[in-house]
Amino acid sequence: MRDEFWKLPLEDLSSEEWEALCDGCGRCCLHKLQDEEDDQVYFTDVACRLLDTDSCRCSDYNNRLAQVPDCMSIRDEGEEVFQYLPLSCAYRLRHEGEPLAFWHPLISGNRQVMHRAGISVQQRVVCETRLHSEANLEERIIHWVEA
């Protein structure tokens, strides 16, 4: 990978660089609700069944799109996908021309900095398979992730 590739525009990244840009916070794997009136996106503390909540990584990344119908392929979906990503997301930040945060593993050199900064979902969410089918997602909205 190129030196400081994360400073390049997203469209200039190789596949390997694109994947390395992900900070691994797991926030994009949370169920979201969108207000019909103003399109505001709200994150819940309910995680996709494929998210390993300890590592904050997808347990079947290569097959996720086939297994989870509403899973997003950020690179393939176009600009509208960025509104569904948290403000802290490296892809969203770079799309908006902003630098990566100090806690990002590419900047800090250590994934634990992100966890200690409270950015990841590690130990903060529940897997969707552990909820009853009648669970009300509106009651599970969180405010520690901003969209």
Order of alpha helices (4+ residues) and beta strands (2+ residues): alpha-beta-beta-beta-beta-alpha-alpha-alpha-alpha-alpha-beta
